[in-house]
């Protein structure tokens, strides 16, 4: 995970002050959050215990309507937290678009969650011709990330689930083509019964 373009959020009691500061920062136009070092990010990832099942939360969609993360039943989800001011996030978007395009006949759905203000997100989504849904939030999007049970949050941040809503893995940092290819292979093995949920989680965790 590269240092530039990352945001940090400590959700433990020792980092409450940083969490509050970050929430305040998000409400200030034209600002971005500080970067975090790789050693700190790695230590936090090791300590985290992600949720086992997709939590229940709703965020505003591009039309300004509240939409639940459970509105795609029977789909394996790639939930990608991003922002318009985050360079690694922007590098991922063409990759995610291509993956969604090539998997149209499969039960896989990419969902973007923009940790950003609505106006720049809508403008960017239109300019990039997104082919997957986008939800938008600021502090509430951070709360959605916290619902996955992590102690550390950095952008980009992506959650993988299976078609039953089981969380398979959380990925902090920029996604690459091999990450998505491995996910597709894991989901295929799960669907065919060639892999158990536990082994699928271990397989994806082993890539980090």
MOVENBEL-V190852 format. One record per pair of residues at least 4 apart in sequence whose ideal C-beta (glycine too) atoms are under 6 Angstrom apart, sorted by the first residue. I is the first residue (numbers start at 1). J is the second residue. D is the distance in Angstrom with one decimal. If there is no record, write none. Layout:
i = {I & I}
j = {J & J}
d = {D & D}
//
This chain:
i = {1 & 1 & 1 & 3 & 5 & 5 & 5 & 6 & 6 & 6 & 7 & 7 & 7 & 8 & 8 & 9 & 9 & 9 & 10 & 10 & 11 & 11 & 12 & 22 & 23 & 25 & 25 & 26 & 32 & 36 & 36 & 41 & 44 & 44 & 45 & 47 & 48 & 48 & 49 & 50 & 50 & 50 & 50 & 50 & 51 & 51 & 51 & 51 & 52 & 53 & 53 & 54 & 54 & 55 & 57 & 57 & 57 & 58 & 58 & 59 & 59 & 60 & 60 & 61 & 61 & 61 & 62 & 62 & 67 & 72 & 74 & 74 & 75 & 75 & 76 & 76 & 76 & 76 & 76 & 76 & 77 & 77 & 77 & 78 & 79 & 79 & 80 & 80 & 81 & 81 & 81 & 81 & 82 & 82 & 82 & 82 & 83 & 83 & 83 & 83 & 84 & 84 & 84 & 86 & 88 & 88 & 89 & 89 & 92 & 92 & 92 & 96 & 97 & 99 & 100 & 100 & 100 & 103 & 107 & 110 & 111 & 112 & 113 & 113 & 114 & 114 & 114 & 115 & 116 & 118 & 121 & 125 & 125 & 137 & 145 & 148 & 154 & 156 & 157 & 158 & 158 & 159 & 160 & 160 & 160 & 161 & 161 & 162 & 162 & 162 & 166 & 168 & 168 & 168 & 169 & 175 & 186 & 186 & 186 & 189 & 189 & 190 & 190 & 195 & 195}
j = {41 & 172 & 173 & 35 & 86 & 87 & 88 & 35 & 36 & 154 & 33 & 154 & 155 & 36 & 154 & 19 & 22 & 153 & 15 & 18 & 146 & 151 & 151 & 33 & 139 & 31 & 33 & 138 & 85 & 40 & 41 & 154 & 151 & 152 & 172 & 151 & 150 & 151 & 149 & 148 & 149 & 150 & 167 & 170 & 55 & 148 & 149 & 167 & 167 & 165 & 166 & 161 & 165 & 147 & 69 & 144 & 147 & 66 & 68 & 135 & 137 & 64 & 136 & 65 & 67 & 135 & 122 & 134 & 71 & 109 & 107 & 163 & 107 & 109 & 107 & 108 & 161 & 162 & 163 & 187 & 109 & 111 & 161 & 110 & 111 & 159 & 112 & 158 & 113 & 115 & 145 & 157 & 89 & 112 & 114 & 156 & 89 & 115 & 116 & 155 & 116 & 120 & 124 & 155 & 156 & 174 & 155 & 156 & 96 & 156 & 175 & 110 & 131 & 180 & 110 & 131 & 132 & 108 & 163 & 132 & 133 & 134 & 135 & 141 & 121 & 134 & 136 & 141 & 121 & 136 & 136 & 130 & 134 & 141 & 153 & 159 & 172 & 174 & 172 & 171 & 175 & 170 & 168 & 169 & 183 & 165 & 167 & 166 & 168 & 190 & 197 & 200 & 201 & 204 & 204 & 179 & 200 & 203 & 204 & 194 & 195 & 195 & 200 & 199 & 200}
d = {5.8 & 6.0 & 3.0 & 4.9 & 4.5 & 4.3 & 4.5 & 5.0 & 5.3 & 4.4 & 3.8 & 5.9 & 4.9 & 3.7 & 5.8 & 5.8 & 5.5 & 3.9 & 2.3 & 5.0 & 5.3 & 5.3 & 5.3 & 5.9 & 4.5 & 5.6 & 5.7 & 4.3 & 4.8 & 5.4 & 5.5 & 5.9 & 5.7 & 3.1 & 5.8 & 5.7 & 4.6 & 4.8 & 5.9 & 5.5 & 5.1 & 5.9 & 5.8 & 4.7 & 5.7 & 4.8 & 4.1 & 5.4 & 5.9 & 5.6 & 6.0 & 5.3 & 4.2 & 3.8 & 5.7 & 4.5 & 5.5 & 4.7 & 4.6 & 3.9 & 4.5 & 5.8 & 5.1 & 5.4 & 4.5 & 5.7 & 5.9 & 5.7 & 5.7 & 4.9 & 5.9 & 5.6 & 5.2 & 4.1 & 5.9 & 4.9 & 6.0 & 5.3 & 4.9 & 5.2 & 5.6 & 5.9 & 4.5 & 4.6 & 5.1 & 4.3 & 5.2 & 4.8 & 4.9 & 5.8 & 5.9 & 4.3 & 3.6 & 6.0 & 6.0 & 5.3 & 5.8 & 5.0 & 4.5 & 5.7 & 5.4 & 4.8 & 4.9 & 4.7 & 5.4 & 4.1 & 5.7 & 4.4 & 5.7 & 5.7 & 5.0 & 5.1 & 5.4 & 4.9 & 4.6 & 5.4 & 4.9 & 4.6 & 5.3 & 4.0 & 5.6 & 4.2 & 5.0 & 5.6 & 4.3 & 5.9 & 4.8 & 4.5 & 5.0 & 5.2 & 5.2 & 4.8 & 5.5 & 3.0 & 5.0 & 5.9 & 5.2 & 5.9 & 5.3 & 4.5 & 5.9 & 5.3 & 4.5 & 4.8 & 5.5 & 5.8 & 5.5 & 4.9 & 5.8 & 5.6 & 5.8 & 5.7 & 5.6 & 5.5 & 3.9 & 5.0 & 4.9 & 5.7 & 6.0 & 4.3 & 3.6 & 5.3 & 5.3 & 5.1 & 5.1}
//
